[in-house]
Amino acid sequence: MMNIAQMQEQRLKALELTSDGAPRLPSNPFFGVGPITDATTDEVDSRLRRLAFDDWIEKTYRKFDDRGNDIGGFTTAEISRSMHRGYPADRILTDMMRAIHRYFGFPKTNRMAVGLGGGHSGFTVCVQHLMNANDASQRVYVDTPPPESGPSKSAGFFRQSWATQLIEMQRFAEKGCESRIHFAVSEGVIPTAEELSALGVSIFVGVGHETTGANAYTSREIRELLSWIDGDPANRHAVFDATSMLGAMPWEPELVEAVMAKCCLFMPFQKAIGGVSGYFVASFTPHALALIEKNQQDPAWAIPRQLKIAPPIDPKQPLSAKRSVDAGPFYDAAEDRMLGGVINTYSALAFAETTFGLLQSKARVGSVVELNRRSAANRKVIDEWVKSHPLLSLTVTDAERRGAAVTLLKVEDDGITDPDIHARIIARSKQLLGYEGITHPNGEYEPGLDAARYVNAFPGTPGDYRAWVGGIREPEDVVALLENLQHAYLRAKIVVLEEELAKNGVTFEARARAGGAVRKDDPARAYTVLIADLVGLRFGSDGQPDHSEIKAYIEEKGGVFHLGPLGDRSALEKHRIHFFYQPNLSTEAEILPQTDKGQYDALIAAATFIPKNSVFPLGGVRIGAGTGNMGSASWGGGNGEGGIAPLMNTPGINSRATAQMAMKAILRVVPDLPVDRLHRMVADGDFDTGRQLKDFPTAKLEGRRIAILGYGNIGREVAKLAKAFGMTVAIYAREHHKRWIEAEGFEYATSPVAAATGADVLSVHIGLGRLDAATGVYSNAGTVDAKVLGAMNDRAVLVNYDRGEVVDAAALDEALSSGKIAHAAIDADLFKDAATGKLSGPMLPYLPLEERHKGRLELLPHAAADTDHPSRVAGAKQAVDQIFDVIRFKSVTNLKGDLPAGYMLVGSRTPTGIGRVTKRAVSEVGGKAELLEELRQTSEKVAAILGALSAISDPDHRARIVDRYTGLLVESADRQRAMLDKLGLYGAAEEA
């Protein structure tokens, strides 16, 4: 028994060994499945596989009318709601038997039976048909020790069960004699051909390979067995439980081929392939079928009808009629047909799923030769891993006898010598490997890893963990399994030792719960932030823009709001973030004296241009998307490259306001109804609707083409609004946006000219792009040039609510003069020096155009979005959040450019429905359980109805579906779209 000191020492060692946390999870945590599995990685993958299976069923199994015309595919629902005889059930069964026969490489000379039942009953049936107690000369060899003998006890009930059944069959048969059964001296050993011949054996029963699955026959043993069969093939038969052998035969290819041809092989497929009902298949050699035929004429025992593979030829005479394998449920590969059927069952879908699973496995893995090779390779992976990890050892110590389908492992922990404690640790480790998790005595809970399900060893068998690791699995999954077994054992060991220590009065304090962010700011200092632009655009009672919402928000978060500049820094309260509001700062002469020495730690700005020599050592946030005005070298200028502090923005905050203003600009001139003139005429009583309305023809927006340059937050919002008006939307953006543009129902254009070709409206939202430091020119300057404008329809409309520089003003001048452009709306910065009155900014080139094209050019001073009060407040609040995060936790949201050393990137943030759908947004949806469940149910209704309409070809049947479900489909689709918008799941996804 361990003492307290020993237990504490072992606990500390286990804690140290698991300090790095849990290892990588396997892609598929179910390690209890057979050599062939559906290999789905998770719940989504499994659901997609089910949909793929439904589609395959509909395409593979077709309906035909009485003249042989194809009238559509069978659905899984149609197949499932019938007893399965006739077409297509007979074809489904034949297809499955053919697929199994061909994939695993059975020779055409051997027939394959199918029957209901699982592993134990099915294999017994195979032996029942071959063994006959009425034949006193028949001798049987079983490759296991006799039941209840010393050597067999370590194998447990499962290992002894087959031999027990064989004994009882002989013991209770009228002419039986259990002495006709010979047993091996140890598990899974095949005697030499000479020894089998000397014993007079005529049937070899091989179960030692399968039951633990961890041991294999050696190549020498297989050669001896085949040599024994070849000595008298008509009277010598071998039958294997091949559950672990198929796809995992670690012998030379010629030996594998010989085993498949000369031996009878049994396989339960209820889980090994993926079927949903229990059934088995078994291949029999021609000589074995002859023996079965002979035994049925003088049966020693009754076999249930659903298990009978030699049924009566005359079904009216179940007792007296001759029984024959020619009437049984056999697939004859030579003739590629079923010789008989199976009893009425609901197994047709299970049979079809087996075929589908084999086709998928073949596509993913390759032939059975490749599967065998992969299985052997996985065995080598396990061997190598165990060599370097002494905690786990292989139960089968003889490398030549180690199976390639299943591994059986035991723990070698010198620190745990008490078998009861060891058993408790193993049990707890399996809780951790699955769903349950483990709870420490102090209440601390470790959730289940969901890393390895069903790794239980058979009762009584040596070892602690048993798992299928055949070639269907990737080697990295096998390694992940082993790593998780080791981790789970050590974590379970900690819990069990803590329980033992608690009995002796030794307890441990629970760790602080993970998940809370760690503060990284200095409690001994005060932090300062300059707000250099308005944070409220609505006027208050004092006649000034109201900043009260942001002041309250800062104070609610624990910050301090100050009106005016920073004064005596030493007087500021420590461990607080102080915001200094100076919205009237404008020129470099005003800004630099306050910022050239890093007086403020961080900055929030909107339109104000920040000089290069301003210093903000902890970062800056621009309210809005573009950061061209953020010139401080602290973050590397407007590109945010090469600085010591992060540059951030608040994309999407004013996107909807800008998009709506762009639509307003369009609607002022399209449709081109002279509203002001008509208003005046009506107000003056100078209009007759019946006589004069024809004099004012107009064309609606619906059906017109709008070209949008850019698929950012604003461009996408404009596209959505234009689509709502019924316009055809073409979008130019980088090629990787194409999938999302087309997914939303827009047309993707490969160039600005392609987008503009035939367009009635052009709206620009590409931003300035990168600044070339050498030339001082932005990459997108002049994008809208004469070629782009010339590609548009005559009398088109141009809206540039982006940046003034992106349009070539000279080209626009010419297009307005020629009539190519009927109207243009420009929104660009215009600055005026307070002392000299001199104008500057990107609006300047447009001012002369206004004189030449009166009434056809609308100019705004970059006011389309920046005058929207709710947008500015929302952007300021988000900027405050980002400043708090970057100062307190060194976490950066909406990074622009490079991430400086010492900071952590936490992703992007935009208002719900604006911009790209982020992983964070999807994660947050997971916490909205009721809404998510409603969306799931609604989506499943849409998928079910559309799936039915897609699958059904019969007009009358389809009409019934339409009549019954149209209302539900439309309502569900509407609700689905509304909930997707509400949850922010509609649109393009963030880039990886």
N, C-alpha and C positions, 0 to 999 in steps of 0.2 A: 504494500500500500504506500502511495506517495505521501510524503510529509508536506507541511505548508511551504517550506522553503523551496522544495522541488517543484511544487505546483506553480509557485510564483515565478520561478526561473523559466519553466516551460511556457508560461503565459507570455512573459516578456519576449522570449525568442519568437513566438508566433506573431506577436504584435509587430516586431521588427521586420519579420519576413513578409508581412502584408501591409507595410506602411505606405507602399506605392499605390494602394487601391486595387480594385478588381481588374483582372486582365480583359483583353478584348473578347467580346461575345462571339460565339459561332453564328454563322448566318442562319442556320436552322437548329434550334435548341432541342429538337426531339431526336434523341439518340437511341430510342428503343425501336426504331423502324427497321425493316428488313433491308436486304441488299439493293432493292429497287424502291425508291420513294418518289413522291411528287417533287421533292427538293424545294418546295416553296420556302422563301426566307422569312416571311412574316404574314400578318393577317391580311394586309393589302394584296400581297403577292398571291395568297391563297384565294382570295375573292376574284382576282383577275384570272386565275387559272380556271376557276369554276365558270366564268363567263366564256373563256376560250374553249372550254369543254362543251358548253352549250352550243357555241357557234360551230364547232367541229361536228357535233351530232347532226345539226341541221344541214350541214353541207355534205356529210358522208352518207346519211341514211335518208333516202328520198322516197316520197310517196308516188305511186303510179296508179292511173285509173285503169279501167278494165280493158283499155286498148293500148296500154303501155306508155301513155303519155306522162311525163314528169309533171306532177301537180304540187310540188313543194317539198320541203324537208320535214322530217319528224322532229318534234321538239322533245326535250327531256320530260316535259310534263305529260305529253302524249304517251311516251314510252313507259313512264312510271305508273300511269293509272290503268294498267291492264295486266292480266296474267300472261306470261310471256311464252306463247307458242306461235308458230307461224312466222310470217314476215312482219317486222324486220328482226324479231328476236332470234330466229334461226341464223340469220346472217351475222348478227352481232356476236353470237356465240362462236360461229365459225371464224369470224375475223379475229377474235381474241385467241382462239386456239392456234390459228395460223401465226399470229404475231409472236406468241410465246415460243412456239415450235421453231420458228425461223430465227428469232432474236438470240435464243440461247444455244442454237446450233444443234438441235436434235436431228438425227438422221431420218430420212424419209421412210426407212424400213420400220421405225418404231412408232407405234400408235400412242396417242395421248388421251387419257380419260379425264373427265371432269365430274366432280361430285360435291355435294354440300357437306360442310363440316370444317372444323379448324384443324390445327396441327396434330393434336393427340388422336382424335377420333379418325381423322383422315389417314394418318400413317398406319394406324391399326387396321383399317379397311384394306390397305394395300397388302399387308402381310396376311390378313385373313384370306384373301383371294389366292395367295400363293401357297400358304401352309395348309396342310390337310391332315388332321389327326387320324383319318381312316387309312392313311398310307403309313404302315409300320416301318417301311424302309427309309422314310424321309427324315433327314437330320438337319437341324437348324443351328447356325452359329450366330450368336449375338455379341457384338463387340463391346460389351459392358460386363463388369463383374456381376455375379448373381445377386438378386435383390436381398437386402438385409444382411449381406456378408460384410466383413470388416472393410475391404477395399471400397465397397459401394456406399458406405455411410457418408463419406465426405461429399458425395454427389447429391445427396438429398432426394426428396420425393420425385422431382421432375426427372432426374437422371435415371431413376429406377423404374419409372412408370411403364415404359414400353415393355421392358423385360417382364414385369409383373403381369401385364396383360397377356403376353405370350404363354407364360406359365399357366395362368388361369384358363386360357383357352384349351390347353392340353389337359389340364387337371380335371376340368368339368365336362370335357367331351366324352362320349360313350367309349370310344376306342383310343382316347388320348393317353399320352405318357410323357410326363414332363422331363423324363431322362433323355428324350430325343433332342433337347435343347442344350447346346454347349455354350458356355459363357467364357469371356476373356478374363485374364487374371488382372488386367488393369484397363483403365478407360481408353477407348478409341484406338485399340491396337488390332491390326490385321495380321493373322498368322501367315506363315509362308504357304505357298501352294501345296507343298508336300505335306505340311501339317493338316491343312484342311482336307486334303484327299485321304489322309490316314484316318481322320475322324469320320469319314463317310458323309461329309456335309454336302447337302444339295442346295441349301438356301443360306446365303449370307445376309444378315440384317445389320446395316450400318446406322447406328444412332449416336455413336460417340463423338462424331464430328460436330453434330448440331447442338446438342443440349446445352452445353456451356457455350458452344460456338467459338471458343477461344483456342481449341486445339484442332489440328489438321492431320490427315494421314500423310506420311512421307511418300516421296516418289517411289521409293523401293517397295513400300507396302502396296501401293496401287499396282505396280508392275507384277507383284506376286499374286494379287487378287485376279488381275486380268489373265495371267498365265494359268491360274486354276480354272477360270471360266473356259478358256480356250481348250483345256484338256477334255471337256465334255460339254460343249455349249448347249446341247439340247436338254441337259439334265442338271445343269448348274446355273444358279441365278443369284444375283446380288441386287438388293434393294436398299437404297439410301434415303434417309430423311435429308433432303438436299436444300433445306431452307437456307443454310449458311454457305452451301457450296456454290449455288448459282451466282455467277458473276464474281466469285471469289475463290477460284480454284488455283492454288499457287504452284501448279506443276507445269511441266513442259507442255507446249501446245498439243503435241501428238498424244500425250497421256490424257489430256482433257478431252480430246476428240474421241479417244477410245472409251473413256468412261461414259460419255454421252451416248455412245452407240451400244455398248455391251452390258450396261447396268440399267436397272429400273430406278427411276428417280421420282421422289415425291416432293411436292411443293405446296404449302398452304399459302394462298394468295389474298386472304382477307385483309391484310395490312401490308404485306410485303410489296404489293404493287400499288395499292391505293383504292381497291374496291371497297364498297360500303357494306357488303354482305360476306359472310364466311363461306369460303369454298376452297377446294383444292384441285390441283391437276397432278397427274402422275403419268409418266411415260413408261411403256412396257416394251420389251424386246419381243420379237415374234415367238421365240421359244417360251418366254414367260406367258404370253397370251395363250399358247397351246396348253401350258400347265393349268392356267385358270379355267380354260374350257373343260379340261379333263376333270378338275376338282368339282366343277359345278354339276357333273353328272353323278357324283357321289359326295354330296356336301357333308361336312362334319359339324357345321353350325349355321345358324340363320344370320343373314346379313340384312339390315334394314334397307328398304327399297330405295331410299334416297342416296344410299351409299353403294348400292349394288352396281357393279360395272359389267356384270354378265346377266342381264335380265331375261325373262322368258321370251322365246320367239313368238309364242302365241299368247297375247295379253289376256285372252279369255281363260287361260289355264295357268294361273300363277304358281301352282305347286307341281303339276304333272308335266307341264310343257318343258321342252328342252331349253336350257339356259345357254346363251351364247354371247361372246364378246362382240360378235358381228351385229348384234341388236343393241349394244350398250352405248353409252355416251362417249364414243371415241372419235377423235379427229384422226383421219387417215391422210397423212401428208402426201403420200404418193398420188392419191386421187383428189387431194385438196377439198375434202368434204367431211361432214360429220356423218358417221355411220348410224347414229341414233341421237336421241334427244336427252333432255334432262326433265325431271319432274317440273310441274308448273311452279314457278318461283317469281319473286320480284327482283331477280338478280340481273336482269338484262343491263341496267345502268351500271352495275358493278362490273360486269363483263366489258362493257364499252369503255369504262374508265380505265380498266386494265390496259386495253389496246391503246388508248390515248396516252396513258402514262409511259408505256413502252416506246411509243413514237417520240414522245418528248425526251425520254432518256437517251434514245439513240441519237437524236439531234444534238443533245447537250454533251453526251459522253462519247458516243461512237458505238462501235460494235461490241459484242460480248467479249471479244478478244481484248479490246482496249479496256473494257471494264475489269477483266481479270488482271490486266497489267496494272491498272490504277490501284486495285485492291492490294496487290503485292507491294506496290510502292508505298501505300499508306501504312502497311505493316512495317516497312523499313523506317518510315517517319516515326512511328511509335517506338521502335527499338532504339533509335538514336536519341530520342527525347528522354527515354527512361534512363539511358546510360548517364546522362548529365543531371538527372534529378533523382537523387537517392531516396526521396520520401516515398515514391511509388515504384513498385516492382511488378513484373509480369508473372502471373500465376503459373502460366505454362513456361517452364524454364528452358525446355528444349526448343531452340530456335527453329529447328526443322519441323517441329510439330505445332508451331504457333499458327493459328488460323489467320486468314486474311479478311474475314468478314466481321469478326467480333473480337474485342479485346477484353480481357478479364484482369483487373488490377487489384493489388492489395497494398495496404499502407505499411511501410517499414518505419515505425516511429519508436526509436529506442526510449524516448521519454515517457511513453505510455505503455505500461506493462499490464495494467489491470484490464482484463477482457471486457468487463462490464462498461468501464469508462470508454474503452475503444469503441464498443458497439454504440454507445450514446453519441460519440463524436461522429461516427459514420452516419447515423440517423439524422443528426442535426445538419450535417453537411449536405445531405440530400434535400433537406428543407430549404437550405440556402440556394442550392443549385436550381430549384424549381421556383414555385410561386410564394411559398409560405414565409420564407425568411426566418430569421432567428432573433430572439429577444434576450438581452443580457439581464442578469439579476437586478441591475439598477434601473431597468425600464428602457434602456437604450435599444432601439429596434434597427436591425439591418434588413432592408427589404430583399426579397428573393431576386436572384440574378437573372432568372429565366435563361440560364445558360446550358443546362443539360437536363432534359426530362427523361424519366425512365432509365436510370442507370443502375437499377437494382440487380444484384446477382441473384440467381435462382436460390431458393432456400436450401441450405445444406452444402452448396457448392463453395469451394475455397475462393477467397478473394472478397473484395469490398465493393468494387464498381464493375459493372458490365455494360458495354455499349457497342452498338453497331458502328463500324468504321470502314465499311467497304468502299469500293471504288466510286460509288455514286457521290461520295463526299469529296470536297476539295481538301488537299493536304493542310491548308491553313486552318480549316475548320477542325481538323483532328488535333492539331497543336493547340488551338484555342480551347478545345474540350479538356485536354490534359492540364493546361494552365489553370483552368477554372476548377477542376477537380482538386488540384493542389491547394489553390486559394481557399476553396470552400472548406476543405478539411481543417486548414490552419485557423480559419475564422471560427469554425464550430468548436475547435479545440479550446479556443479562448473562452467561449461561452460556458462550456462544460467545466473547465477548470475554475472559472469564476463561481459557478454553482457549488462546486466542492469547497472552494475557499469560503464562500458565504456560510456554509454549515459550521465553519470554524471561526466565524465572527469577522472575517476579512472581507471588506467591501470596497468598491471602487466608485468614485464619483462619475456621473455621466458626462460625456464630452459636450461641449457647446454645440448646438445644432448647426449643421452646415447650411449654406445657402445665403446667409447674410453677407453683404459686401463689407470688406475690411477697410476702415478709414485709413487714409494715407496722408492726411493733412497734419500740420504741426499745431498742437494745442497751445503752443506758447506764442503764436503770432496771429495777427489779424490779416485778412486777405481783402484786397481792394479790386473793384471792377468798375470800369468806365462805361456808362451807357451814353453813346454819342449820337443818338437819333431819337426821334419821337417814338414812344411806346403806346401812345393812344392818339387817335386822330379825330375823335369826337370831342367837341368843345364842352367844357364844364360850365358851372355857374359863374366862374370868374372870367369867362370869355377866352380861356386858354385851353389848348389840347389837354384832355383829361388823362392823367397817368395813374389814377387811383387804383385801377384794377391790378396793375403790375406792382405797385407799392404793397398792396395787401397780399399779393401772391408771394412776394419775396419775404415778407414778414411771417407769413404762414409757414414757409419752409425753414425758418430760423435765421434768415438773413436780416440785414439792416439797410434801409433805404434812406439816402441823403439827397437833398436838393442842392445842386451846386458842386463845386470842385472839392477835391481832397484838401484838407487843411493839415492839422497836426496829427501825423500818423500814430504817434505814441499814445494819443488819447483814445484811440479806437479800442473797442472791446475785443479781447483775445478770443481766438477759436471761433470767430464769426466771419461771415463773408459780407462785406460792406459794398453797396452799389451806389455810385455817384452819378446822378442824372443831370446831363448837360446836353439837351437836345439841340441847342443853337450853335454848337461848334460846327464850323464849316471849312475854314481855310487852314492851310498848313501853318500859317503864322499863329493861328489860334490854338491849334492842336499840339504842335511840337513842344512848346514850353512846359506843357503838363505831362508829356509822355516820353520825352527823350531819354530819361534816366530810369525807366521802368517804375515810375511812380505808381502805376496801376498794374496789378498782376494779370488782369485779363480785360477783354473788351467785348461789348455788344454794340453792333452798328447795323445800319440799314443801307442808306444811300451815300452817307458821308465818305469821302475819299480819305483813307488813312495813310499818312506819309510813310515812306520806307524806313525812316529813322526813328519812328515811334517804336517803343519797346514794351512788349507785353509778354513777360517770361512764361506765363502759364497758358496762353492761348487766346483765341478770339472766335466769336460766332457772328456770322452775317445773317440778319433776319431776311430770309429769301434764299434763292438758289445761287445766283451768280455771285462770285467773290472777286470780280475784277477790281473793285474799289478797296479791297483789303490789302493795302500795299506794304504793311509792316514786314520788315526782314525777319522778325521773330519767328514767323512761320513760313518764310520764303516767298512773300508776296502773294499776289492773287492766285497763283497756281498751287500754293501750299507745299512747295517742294524745297527740301533742304534746310528747313528751319529747326529750331530747338523746341518749339511749342506747336500744338496742333491747331490747324485752321478748320473750322466747322461751319456748316450752314443749316438752314431750316427749310429744305426743299419741300415744295408742295403747299406751303402755308398760304400763298396768295395765288395758287394755280387757278382755282375756280373763279376768283375775282377777275384775273387777267383774261381767262377764257370767255367769261361772260361779257367783258368789255369788248373783246375782239368780235363776238357775235353781234354786239350792239353796233359796232362800226359797220359790219356787213349789212345789218338790217336797215341801216339808215338809207342805203342806196339799192338794196336788193331785198324784196321786189321793189322796182323803181316807181312806185306809186307816189305822185307828188302830194303828200299828205297835207303839208302846210297850205298849198294852194287850194286844195279841195275843202279844207277846214274853213278858209276865209270865204270861199264861195258859198258854202252851206250857211255859215254864220250870217252872211249878208242876204240870205234868201235868194241867191242867184244861181240855182241849180235845179235841173229837172232830171231825176234818176232815169226815167224811161227813155228820155231823148238824148241826154248828154253822157251817160256812163260809158258808152261805146268809144268816146273820145279819149278815154284814159285806160288803154290796155296795159296789162302788166303780166309778169311771169313769176310764179312762186319759186321758192328755193328748192322745193322737192324736185329731184331728178337732175339738178345741176351738179357739176363736179367741183369739188374743193380740193386743192392740193395743199398739204400741210408738210412743212419742212421741219423735221424733228419729232421724236416720239418720247420726249420727256414728259414731265408732269403736266405742263401747260398744253403742249401739243396734243397729248392724249385727251385732255378735257375738251379742247376745241373739237377734236374728232368725234367725241361722244355727243356733243351738242349738235354738231352738223348732221350726224346720223339721225338724231332725234327729229330734225327738220326734214328728213328724207333725202338728204344730199348723198351723192356718191363720194366716198372719201378715199383719196390716195395719199399715202404717207411715204415720204422719203426719210430713211434713217439708216444707220449702219446695219449690215446684213444680219448680224446676230439677233436683231429685233424682229426679223421677218416672221418667225413662227408665232410671235405674240400679236403682231399686227394682223396677220391673217386669222388668228384664232378669234379676234374680236370682230371679225367680219369686215375689215378694211382691206384696201388694195395696197400691196407693197410696191414701191417704186425704187428702182436701183440707182437713180440719180435725181438731182433737183429738176433737170430738164424733163426726165421721164414723168415725174410727178406733175409738172406744170403743163404738160402736153394736153391740150383740149380742156384745160381747166377754166372755169368761170370765176373762181376765187382762189387767191393764194394767201395763205397765212403762215408767217415765219416764226419758228420757235426753236432755233438751233443754238442759240447762245453765241458768245464771241469765240468760244474755243480757246485753244492754248495761245499764250502770248509768246511770240518769238523774241527772246531777249536781245538778239542782235539787231533786228529790224524794228522792233517795237510795234509790229503788226500782229493782229490776232488772226488765227488760222481761218476763221469763218468770215472774215471781212470781205465784202463784195460778192458773197455767194449768189445773191439774186442779181444777176447781171443781164445783159442784153439777150443772151441765149435763153435764159429762163423766162424772161418776160415775153420774148418773141414766141415761145412755145404755147402761150396761153391763147384762149379764144379772144376775138376782138371784143373790146368794151368790157374787159375783165376788171376785177377789183383786187387790189393789193392791200393786205393788212400787215404792217410790221409793228407789232406790239412786243417786240423782242429787244434788240439793240440796234441803234441807228446805223452802225457800221456794216451790218450784214447785207444791206441793200446798196447797190451802186447808184448813187444819187443821179449821176449823169445819164445812166441807162434809163432810170425812171423818168427823167426829164424828157428824153426822146420818146419813150413809150406813151407818156401823157400827150405829147404833141401829135403823135401819129394816130391816136385814138385806140391804140392797142390796150392801154389801161384807161378805163373811164373814170376811176376814182381810186385814190390811195389814202390810207390812214396810217400815220407814223406816230410812234410814241417813243421819244428819246430825251436824254438828259440835255438840259440847257442851263448853264451857269452864268451869273452876272457878277462881276467884281463890284463890290459895294463902293469902292473908292473911285474907280475909273469908269464904271459902267460898261466895261468891255465884256462881250459875250464869248462864251467858249462852250465846248461839249459837242457830242456827235449830232446834235440837231442842226448845227450851223449850215451844212451843205444843202439842207432842205429849204431853208428860209427863202432863197431866191426863187425856188420853184413855186412857192405859194403866190408870188406876184404874177408869174406867167400863166398859172393855171387856176385862176380864181374860182372858188366853189368846188373844185375837184380834188383838193388836197386838204386833209384834216390833220392838224399837228397838235400833239399833246406833249407836255413836258415830263414824260415818264411817270404819268399819273394813273395809268390804266389799273394798276393794282395797289400801288403804294398809298392811295387815298382811301382804301377800304379799312375801316376801323376794326371790325372783327378779325380780319386777317392779320393786321399789325399786332393786335393784342395776343392772338394765338401764337404768332411767331415769336413775340417777346417772351411769352411764358415758356415756350419750348427752349428758347435761348437761355433763359434763366436756369431751367432744368439742366441743360448741357454744361453750363458754367459750374453749377453745384457739383455735378458728377466729375468733371475734369479736375476740380480743386480737391474735393474730398476723397475721391476714389481713383484718380488717374484713369478714368474710363472715358472713352471718346465715342460720341454718337455723331453720325453724318460727317465723317472725316472727308476733307477735301485735300487731296495730295498725299504727302507722306505721313506716316505715323512715327513721331519722334520716339527715341529710346525712353523706356520707363513707363510708357503709356499702354493701355489695353484697349483694343478696338472692340466695341460691343454691338456694332451693326448700324443700321439706319433706322430712322423714324420719320414717318410722314403721317398726315391726317388719314383717318380711315377712308379707303376708297381712292386716295390720291397716290400716284406713283406706283412703284412696284410692290407686289405682295411679298413681304419678307417672311423669313422663317420665324422671326419673333411674332409676327402677326398670326401665323398659323398656330404657333405654340399657345398664344393667348386664347385662341378660339377653343383649344382643348379644355380650358378652364370654364368655358361657358356651357355647362353640361346640358341644360334644358334646351337652349337654342341649337346646340350642335345635334342633339337627338332629334329635334324637329326637322333640321336640315337633312339629316340622314334619312329619316322616314320619308320625307318629301322626295328626295333624290331617288330613293329606291322605288317609289311609285312611278316616277318618270321613267326610270330604267326598265321597270317591269313592263309598262305599257308599250314603250318603244321597242323593246325586245320582242314582245308578242307580235306587234305589227310587222317587224322585220322578218320574223320567222314564218308567219302564216301567209300562204299563197292562195288558199281557197277564198274566192271573193265573198261567199256567204259567211264563212267563218270570220273573215276580216270585218265584214259589215257588222257582225254581232259585237265584235270587240270595239269598233268605232262607236256604235250606238250606246254601248254600255259604259265606255270609259272616256269619251271625249271631254266631258266636263271635268273629270278628275285629272286628266292629263293637263289641260290648260290651267286649271287652278294650281296644280302642283308645280308646273313649270314657272308660273308667275311667282308663286311663293318662294320657289328655289332661287330665282334670280334676285328677288327682293332680299332674301336672307344672305345670299352671297355678297351683295352690296353692303348690307348692314354689318357683316362680319369682316368686310375688307378683303374678300377672297376673289374679287373679280378684277381681271387685268393681267398684266405681265408679271412674271415671278422674278425675284432678285437673281442676279447672276451669282454663280458659285464663287 
